[in-house]
């Protein structure tokens, strides 16, 4: 079974992505901010992380950098799911270590494609 961490400060988006993840038979772990996502990534060692960018405390870019730079989490692919969808955002996401960026509003198929790419 695959384990996927979903991090978003919006309960609506968090619940929606979690439902999509669970429809594949994967285990969904949730976090509502970057700090919590870091802790859960280290403890749970998920196979994939869906991460929002705009969050309080620690944004997704900083969270992604910390995941990338930590020996226990650097191997975990990160895909941003965000309302930030300019070309510069995509480039910056890639520079932070993300494997992809899905723009909100998204289609469930976009989430599923990333899961199946595992």
MODELLER restraints for C-alpha pairs under 7 A, 6 or more apart:
rsr = mdl.restraints
at = mdl.atoms
rsr.add(forms.Gaussian(group=physical.xy_distance, feature=features.Distance(at['CA:1:A'], at['CA:26:A']), mean=5.71, stdev=0.5))
rsr.add(forms.Gaussian(group=physical.xy_distance, feature=features.Distance(at['CA:2:A'], at['CA:26:A']), mean=4.80, stdev=0.5))
rsr.add(forms.Gaussian(group=physical.xy_distance, feature=features.Distance(at['CA:2:A'], at['CA:27:A']), mean=6.18, stdev=0.5))
rsr.add(forms.Gaussian(group=physical.xy_distance, feature=features.Distance(at['CA:2:A'], at['CA:47:A']), mean=6.27, stdev=0.5))
rsr.add(forms.Gaussian(group=physical.xy_distance, feature=features.Distance(at['CA:3:A'], at['CA:26:A']), mean=5.68, stdev=0.5))
rsr.add(forms.Gaussian(group=physical.xy_distance, feature=features.Distance(at['CA:3:A'], at['CA:27:A']), mean=4.72, stdev=0.5))
rsr.add(forms.Gaussian(group=physical.xy_distance, feature=features.Distance(at['CA:3:A'], at['CA:28:A']), mean=6.07, stdev=0.5))
rsr.add(forms.Gaussian(group=physical.xy_distance, feature=features.Distance(at['CA:3:A'], at['CA:46:A']), mean=4.81, stdev=0.5))
rsr.add(forms.Gaussian(group=physical.xy_distance, feature=features.Distance(at['CA:3:A'], at['CA:47:A']), mean=5.47, stdev=0.5))
rsr.add(forms.Gaussian(group=physical.xy_distance, feature=features.Distance(at['CA:4:A'], at['CA:26:A']), mean=6.90, stdev=0.5))
rsr.add(forms.Gaussian(group=physical.xy_distance, feature=features.Distance(at['CA:4:A'], at['CA:27:A']), mean=6.14, stdev=0.5))
rsr.add(forms.Gaussian(group=physical.xy_distance, feature=features.Distance(at['CA:4:A'], at['CA:28:A']), mean=5.04, stdev=0.5))
rsr.add(forms.Gaussian(group=physical.xy_distance, feature=features.Distance(at['CA:4:A'], at['CA:29:A']), mean=6.08, stdev=0.5))
rsr.add(forms.Gaussian(group=physical.xy_distance, feature=features.Distance(at['CA:4:A'], at['CA:46:A']), mean=5.15, stdev=0.5))
rsr.add(forms.Gaussian(group=physical.xy_distance, feature=features.Distance(at['CA:4:A'], at['CA:47:A']), mean=5.75, stdev=0.5))
rsr.add(forms.Gaussian(group=physical.xy_distance, feature=features.Distance(at['CA:4:A'], at['CA:48:A']), mean=4.99, stdev=0.5))
rsr.add(forms.Gaussian(group=physical.xy_distance, feature=features.Distance(at['CA:4:A'], at['CA:49:A']), mean=5.78, stdev=0.5))
rsr.add(forms.Gaussian(group=physical.xy_distance, feature=features.Distance(at['CA:5:A'], at['CA:28:A']), mean=5.86, stdev=0.5))
rsr.add(forms.Gaussian(group=physical.xy_distance, feature=features.Distance(at['CA:5:A'], at['CA:29:A']), mean=4.65, stdev=0.5))
rsr.add(forms.Gaussian(group=physical.xy_distance, feature=features.Distance(at['CA:5:A'], at['CA:30:A']), mean=5.66, stdev=0.5))
rsr.add(forms.Gaussian(group=physical.xy_distance, feature=features.Distance(at['CA:5:A'], at['CA:46:A']), mean=6.05, stdev=0.5))
rsr.add(forms.Gaussian(group=physical.xy_distance, feature=features.Distance(at['CA:5:A'], at['CA:48:A']), mean=6.37, stdev=0.5))
rsr.add(forms.Gaussian(group=physical.xy_distance, feature=features.Distance(at['CA:5:A'], at['CA:49:A']), mean=4.69, stdev=0.5))
rsr.add(forms.Gaussian(group=physical.xy_distance, feature=features.Distance(at['CA:5:A'], at['CA:50:A']), mean=6.24, stdev=0.5))
rsr.add(forms.Gaussian(group=physical.xy_distance, feature=features.Distance(at['CA:6:A'], at['CA:14:A']), mean=6.69, stdev=0.5))
rsr.add(forms.Gaussian(group=physical.xy_distance, feature=features.Distance(at['CA:6:A'], at['CA:18:A']), mean=6.69, stdev=0.5))
rsr.add(forms.Gaussian(group=physical.xy_distance, feature=features.Distance(at['CA:6:A'], at['CA:28:A']), mean=6.85, stdev=0.5))
rsr.add(forms.Gaussian(group=physical.xy_distance, feature=features.Distance(at['CA:6:A'], at['CA:29:A']), mean=6.11, stdev=0.5))
rsr.add(forms.Gaussian(group=physical.xy_distance, feature=features.Distance(at['CA:6:A'], at['CA:30:A']), mean=4.85, stdev=0.5))
rsr.add(forms.Gaussian(group=physical.xy_distance, feature=features.Distance(at['CA:6:A'], at['CA:31:A']), mean=6.28, stdev=0.5))
rsr.add(forms.Gaussian(group=physical.xy_distance, feature=features.Distance(at['CA:6:A'], at['CA:49:A']), mean=5.90, stdev=0.5))
rsr.add(forms.Gaussian(group=physical.xy_distance, feature=features.Distance(at['CA:6:A'], at['CA:50:A']), mean=4.83, stdev=0.5))
rsr.add(forms.Gaussian(group=physical.xy_distance, feature=features.Distance(at['CA:6:A'], at['CA:51:A']), mean=6.19, stdev=0.5))
rsr.add(forms.Gaussian(group=physical.xy_distance, feature=features.Distance(at['CA:7:A'], at['CA:14:A']), mean=6.68, stdev=0.5))
rsr.add(forms.Gaussian(group=physical.xy_distance, feature=features.Distance(at['CA:7:A'], at['CA:30:A']), mean=5.75, stdev=0.5))
rsr.add(forms.Gaussian(group=physical.xy_distance, feature=features.Distance(at['CA:7:A'], at['CA:31:A']), mean=4.59, stdev=0.5))
rsr.add(forms.Gaussian(group=physical.xy_distance, feature=features.Distance(at['CA:7:A'], at['CA:32:A']), mean=5.41, stdev=0.5))
rsr.add(forms.Gaussian(group=physical.xy_distance, feature=features.Distance(at['CA:7:A'], at['CA:33:A']), mean=6.38, stdev=0.5))
rsr.add(forms.Gaussian(group=physical.xy_distance, feature=features.Distance(at['CA:7:A'], at['CA:37:A']), mean=6.28, stdev=0.5))
rsr.add(forms.Gaussian(group=physical.xy_distance, feature=features.Distance(at['CA:7:A'], at['CA:50:A']), mean=6.16, stdev=0.5))
rsr.add(forms.Gaussian(group=physical.xy_distance, feature=features.Distance(at['CA:7:A'], at['CA:51:A']), mean=4.90, stdev=0.5))
rsr.add(forms.Gaussian(group=physical.xy_distance, feature=features.Distance(at['CA:7:A'], at['CA:52:A']), mean=6.15, stdev=0.5))
rsr.add(forms.Gaussian(group=physical.xy_distance, feature=features.Distance(at['CA:8:A'], at['CA:14:A']), mean=5.37, stdev=0.5))
rsr.add(forms.Gaussian(group=physical.xy_distance, feature=features.Distance(at['CA:8:A'], at['CA:31:A']), mean=6.67, stdev=0.5))
rsr.add(forms.Gaussian(group=physical.xy_distance, feature=features.Distance(at['CA:8:A'], at['CA:32:A']), mean=5.05, stdev=0.5))
rsr.add(forms.Gaussian(group=physical.xy_distance, feature=features.Distance(at['CA:8:A'], at['CA:33:A']), mean=6.39, stdev=0.5))
rsr.add(forms.Gaussian(group=physical.xy_distance, feature=features.Distance(at['CA:8:A'], at['CA:51:A']), mean=6.38, stdev=0.5))
rsr.add(forms.Gaussian(group=physical.xy_distance, feature=features.Distance(at['CA:8:A'], at['CA:52:A']), mean=5.11, stdev=0.5))
rsr.add(forms.Gaussian(group=physical.xy_distance, feature=features.Distance(at['CA:9:A'], at['CA:32:A']), mean=4.53, stdev=0.5))
rsr.add(forms.Gaussian(group=physical.xy_distance, feature=features.Distance(at['CA:9:A'], at['CA:33:A']), mean=5.87, stdev=0.5))
rsr.add(forms.Gaussian(group=physical.xy_distance, feature=features.Distance(at['CA:9:A'], at['CA:55:A']), mean=5.92, stdev=0.5))
rsr.add(forms.Gaussian(group=physical.xy_distance, feature=features.Distance(at['CA:18:A'], at['CA:28:A']), mean=5.85, stdev=0.5))
rsr.add(forms.Gaussian(group=physical.xy_distance, feature=features.Distance(at['CA:20:A'], at['CA:108:A']), mean=6.57, stdev=0.5))
rsr.add(forms.Gaussian(group=physical.xy_distance, feature=features.Distance(at['CA:21:A'], at['CA:28:A']), mean=6.28, stdev=0.5))
rsr.add(forms.Gaussian(group=physical.xy_distance, feature=features.Distance(at['CA:22:A'], at['CA:28:A']), mean=6.20, stdev=0.5))
rsr.add(forms.Gaussian(group=physical.xy_distance, feature=features.Distance(at['CA:31:A'], at['CA:37:A']), mean=5.31, stdev=0.5))
rsr.add(forms.Gaussian(group=physical.xy_distance, feature=features.Distance(at['CA:33:A'], at['CA:55:A']), mean=6.17, stdev=0.5))
rsr.add(forms.Gaussian(group=physical.xy_distance, feature=features.Distance(at['CA:33:A'], at['CA:56:A']), mean=6.72, stdev=0.5))
rsr.add(forms.Gaussian(group=physical.xy_distance, feature=features.Distance(at['CA:33:A'], at['CA:58:A']), mean=6.87, stdev=0.5))
rsr.add(forms.Gaussian(group=physical.xy_distance, feature=features.Distance(at['CA:34:A'], at['CA:58:A']), mean=5.11, stdev=0.5))
rsr.add(forms.Gaussian(group=physical.xy_distance, feature=features.Distance(at['CA:34:A'], at['CA:59:A']), mean=6.14, stdev=0.5))
rsr.add(forms.Gaussian(group=physical.xy_distance, feature=features.Distance(at['CA:34:A'], at['CA:60:A']), mean=6.23, stdev=0.5))
rsr.add(forms.Gaussian(group=physical.xy_distance, feature=features.Distance(at['CA:34:A'], at['CA:63:A']), mean=5.36, stdev=0.5))
rsr.add(forms.Gaussian(group=physical.xy_distance, feature=features.Distance(at['CA:35:A'], at['CA:58:A']), mean=6.43, stdev=0.5))
rsr.add(forms.Gaussian(group=physical.xy_distance, feature=features.Distance(at['CA:38:A'], at['CA:63:A']), mean=6.87, stdev=0.5))
rsr.add(forms.Gaussian(group=physical.xy_distance, feature=features.Distance(at['CA:38:A'], at['CA:67:A']), mean=6.72, stdev=0.5))
rsr.add(forms.Gaussian(group=physical.xy_distance, feature=features.Distance(at['CA:41:A'], at['CA:73:A']), mean=6.64, stdev=0.5))
rsr.add(forms.Gaussian(group=physical.xy_distance, feature=features.Distance(at['CA:42:A'], at['CA:72:A']), mean=6.21, stdev=0.5))
rsr.add(forms.Gaussian(group=physical.xy_distance, feature=features.Distance(at['CA:42:A'], at['CA:73:A']), mean=6.20, stdev=0.5))
rsr.add(forms.Gaussian(group=physical.xy_distance, feature=features.Distance(at['CA:46:A'], at['CA:76:A']), mean=6.99, stdev=0.5))
rsr.add(forms.Gaussian(group=physical.xy_distance, feature=features.Distance(at['CA:47:A'], at['CA:76:A']), mean=6.02, stdev=0.5))
rsr.add(forms.Gaussian(group=physical.xy_distance, feature=features.Distance(at['CA:48:A'], at['CA:76:A']), mean=5.81, stdev=0.5))
rsr.add(forms.Gaussian(group=physical.xy_distance, feature=features.Distance(at['CA:48:A'], at['CA:77:A']), mean=5.21, stdev=0.5))
rsr.add(forms.Gaussian(group=physical.xy_distance, feature=features.Distance(at['CA:48:A'], at['CA:78:A']), mean=6.14, stdev=0.5))
rsr.add(forms.Gaussian(group=physical.xy_distance, feature=features.Distance(at['CA:49:A'], at['CA:77:A']), mean=6.28, stdev=0.5))
rsr.add(forms.Gaussian(group=physical.xy_distance, feature=features.Distance(at['CA:49:A'], at['CA:78:A']), mean=4.77, stdev=0.5))
rsr.add(forms.Gaussian(group=physical.xy_distance, feature=features.Distance(at['CA:49:A'], at['CA:79:A']), mean=6.18, stdev=0.5))
rsr.add(forms.Gaussian(group=physical.xy_distance, feature=features.Distance(at['CA:50:A'], at['CA:78:A']), mean=6.04, stdev=0.5))
rsr.add(forms.Gaussian(group=physical.xy_distance, feature=features.Distance(at['CA:50:A'], at['CA:79:A']), mean=4.99, stdev=0.5))
rsr.add(forms.Gaussian(group=physical.xy_distance, feature=features.Distance(at['CA:50:A'], at['CA:80:A']), mean=5.69, stdev=0.5))
rsr.add(forms.Gaussian(group=physical.xy_distance, feature=features.Distance(at['CA:50:A'], at['CA:81:A']), mean=6.31, stdev=0.5))
rsr.add(forms.Gaussian(group=physical.xy_distance, feature=features.Distance(at['CA:51:A'], at['CA:60:A']), mean=6.26, stdev=0.5))
rsr.add(forms.Gaussian(group=physical.xy_distance, feature=features.Distance(at['CA:51:A'], at['CA:78:A']), mean=6.84, stdev=0.5))
rsr.add(forms.Gaussian(group=physical.xy_distance, feature=features.Distance(at['CA:51:A'], at['CA:79:A']), mean=6.14, stdev=0.5))
rsr.add(forms.Gaussian(group=physical.xy_distance, feature=features.Distance(at['CA:51:A'], at['CA:80:A']), mean=4.70, stdev=0.5))
rsr.add(forms.Gaussian(group=physical.xy_distance, feature=features.Distance(at['CA:51:A'], at['CA:81:A']), mean=5.77, stdev=0.5))
rsr.add(forms.Gaussian(group=physical.xy_distance, feature=features.Distance(at['CA:52:A'], at['CA:60:A']), mean=5.64, stdev=0.5))
rsr.add(forms.Gaussian(group=physical.xy_distance, feature=features.Distance(at['CA:52:A'], at['CA:80:A']), mean=5.59, stdev=0.5))
rsr.add(forms.Gaussian(group=physical.xy_distance, feature=features.Distance(at['CA:52:A'], at['CA:81:A']), mean=5.12, stdev=0.5))
rsr.add(forms.Gaussian(group=physical.xy_distance, feature=features.Distance(at['CA:52:A'], at['CA:82:A']), mean=5.25, stdev=0.5))
rsr.add(forms.Gaussian(group=physical.xy_distance, feature=features.Distance(at['CA:53:A'], at['CA:59:A']), mean=5.42, stdev=0.5))
rsr.add(forms.Gaussian(group=physical.xy_distance, feature=features.Distance(at['CA:53:A'], at['CA:60:A']), mean=3.85, stdev=0.5))
rsr.add(forms.Gaussian(group=physical.xy_distance, feature=features.Distance(at['CA:53:A'], at['CA:61:A']), mean=6.12, stdev=0.5))
rsr.add(forms.Gaussian(group=physical.xy_distance, feature=features.Distance(at['CA:53:A'], at['CA:80:A']), mean=6.73, stdev=0.5))
rsr.add(forms.Gaussian(group=physical.xy_distance, feature=features.Distance(at['CA:53:A'], at['CA:82:A']), mean=5.88, stdev=0.5))
rsr.add(forms.Gaussian(group=physical.xy_distance, feature=features.Distance(at['CA:54:A'], at['CA:60:A']), mean=6.41, stdev=0.5))
rsr.add(forms.Gaussian(group=physical.xy_distance, feature=features.Distance(at['CA:61:A'], at['CA:93:A']), mean=6.81, stdev=0.5))
rsr.add(forms.Gaussian(group=physical.xy_distance, feature=features.Distance(at['CA:61:A'], at['CA:96:A']), mean=6.34, stdev=0.5))
rsr.add(forms.Gaussian(group=physical.xy_distance, feature=features.Distance(at['CA:64:A'], at['CA:96:A']), mean=6.15, stdev=0.5))
rsr.add(forms.Gaussian(group=physical.xy_distance, feature=features.Distance(at['CA:64:A'], at['CA:97:A']), mean=6.57, stdev=0.5))
rsr.add(forms.Gaussian(group=physical.xy_distance, feature=features.Distance(at['CA:64:A'], at['CA:98:A']), mean=6.88, stdev=0.5))
rsr.add(forms.Gaussian(group=physical.xy_distance, feature=features.Distance(at['CA:65:A'], at['CA:96:A']), mean=5.37, stdev=0.5))
rsr.add(forms.Gaussian(group=physical.xy_distance, feature=features.Distance(at['CA:65:A'], at['CA:97:A']), mean=6.66, stdev=0.5))
rsr.add(forms.Gaussian(group=physical.xy_distance, feature=features.Distance(at['CA:67:A'], at['CA:73:A']), mean=5.29, stdev=0.5))
rsr.add(forms.Gaussian(group=physical.xy_distance, feature=features.Distance(at['CA:67:A'], at['CA:74:A']), mean=5.59, stdev=0.5))
rsr.add(forms.Gaussian(group=physical.xy_distance, feature=features.Distance(at['CA:68:A'], at['CA:74:A']), mean=4.21, stdev=0.5))
rsr.add(forms.Gaussian(group=physical.xy_distance, feature=features.Distance(at['CA:68:A'], at['CA:97:A']), mean=6.24, stdev=0.5))
rsr.add(forms.Gaussian(group=physical.xy_distance, feature=features.Distance(at['CA:77:A'], at['CA:98:A']), mean=6.77, stdev=0.5))
rsr.add(forms.Gaussian(group=physical.xy_distance, feature=features.Distance(at['CA:77:A'], at['CA:99:A']), mean=6.04, stdev=0.5))
rsr.add(forms.Gaussian(group=physical.xy_distance, feature=features.Distance(at['CA:78:A'], at['CA:98:A']), mean=4.90, stdev=0.5))
rsr.add(forms.Gaussian(group=physical.xy_distance, feature=features.Distance(at['CA:78:A'], at['CA:99:A']), mean=5.66, stdev=0.5))
rsr.add(forms.Gaussian(group=physical.xy_distance, feature=features.Distance(at['CA:79:A'], at['CA:98:A']), mean=5.70, stdev=0.5))
rsr.add(forms.Gaussian(group=physical.xy_distance, feature=features.Distance(at['CA:79:A'], at['CA:99:A']), mean=5.58, stdev=0.5))
rsr.add(forms.Gaussian(group=physical.xy_distance, feature=features.Distance(at['CA:79:A'], at['CA:100:A']), mean=4.67, stdev=0.5))
rsr.add(forms.Gaussian(group=physical.xy_distance, feature=features.Distance(at['CA:79:A'], at['CA:101:A']), mean=5.45, stdev=0.5))
rsr.add(forms.Gaussian(group=physical.xy_distance, feature=features.Distance(at['CA:80:A'], at['CA:100:A']), mean=6.25, stdev=0.5))
rsr.add(forms.Gaussian(group=physical.xy_distance, feature=features.Distance(at['CA:80:A'], at['CA:101:A']), mean=4.52, stdev=0.5))
rsr.add(forms.Gaussian(group=physical.xy_distance, feature=features.Distance(at['CA:80:A'], at['CA:102:A']), mean=6.00, stdev=0.5))
rsr.add(forms.Gaussian(group=physical.xy_distance, feature=features.Distance(at['CA:81:A'], at['CA:101:A']), mean=5.90, stdev=0.5))
rsr.add(forms.Gaussian(group=physical.xy_distance, feature=features.Distance(at['CA:81:A'], at['CA:102:A']), mean=4.71, stdev=0.5))
rsr.add(forms.Gaussian(group=physical.xy_distance, feature=features.Distance(at['CA:81:A'], at['CA:103:A']), mean=5.83, stdev=0.5))
rsr.add(forms.Gaussian(group=physical.xy_distance, feature=features.Distance(at['CA:81:A'], at['CA:104:A']), mean=6.56, stdev=0.5))
rsr.add(forms.Gaussian(group=physical.xy_distance, feature=features.Distance(at['CA:82:A'], at['CA:102:A']), mean=6.43, stdev=0.5))
rsr.add(forms.Gaussian(group=physical.xy_distance, feature=features.Distance(at['CA:82:A'], at['CA:103:A']), mean=5.19, stdev=0.5))
rsr.add(forms.Gaussian(group=physical.xy_distance, feature=features.Distance(at['CA:82:A'], at['CA:104:A']), mean=5.33, stdev=0.5))
rsr.add(forms.Gaussian(group=physical.xy_distance, feature=features.Distance(at['CA:83:A'], at['CA:103:A']), mean=5.52, stdev=0.5))
rsr.add(forms.Gaussian(group=physical.xy_distance, feature=features.Distance(at['CA:83:A'], at['CA:104:A']), mean=4.74, stdev=0.5))
rsr.add(forms.Gaussian(group=physical.xy_distance, feature=features.Distance(at['CA:84:A'], at['CA:103:A']), mean=6.77, stdev=0.5))
rsr.add(forms.Gaussian(group=physical.xy_distance, feature=features.Distance(at['CA:85:A'], at['CA:103:A']), mean=5.65, stdev=0.5))
rsr.add(forms.Gaussian(group=physical.xy_distance, feature=features.Distance(at['CA:90:A'], at['CA:101:A']), mean=6.50, stdev=0.5))
